[in-house]
């Protein structure tokens, strides 16, 4: 197999996967030629964003080794999506809730307030109707009521006899 590359992400989900360079993604921020799977590069960048957000907005004096350990524990070991973790961090910052140490990263995504806000945000997203949403209100809708007949209830039981 001539001219194949391997993903350079330390926590690659499929480490034995070797592909040609045109099937991999090149990291634009790296100086050399580092190739990644698309999902591995996205996860790597999200983890870097979480690390930067925590350091700049939550705790300036955090031990980076402990922060990295907790982020890796949450994302790699416990399979918490990095998007959810970043959303929870931003929600905690926006609402004024405190995060005392990086070990809270393992639990903040399970908070009822975070889950409720995430559901609200996904419900508010506008859906694309392919340009048909202008036509939705123009057509009239007709409803017809057809009674089913005599309703049977508890009173019909008492009348029998």
PyMOL commands that set and color helices and strands:
alter all, ss='L'
color gray80, all
select helices_A, chain A and resi 21-23+38-58+64-77+82-95+102-106+108-110+112-124+154-159
alter helices_A, ss='H'
color red, helices_A
select strands_A, chain A and resi 4-6+18-20+25-26+35-36
alter strands_A, ss='S'
color yellow, strands_A
deselect
rebuild
show_as cartoon
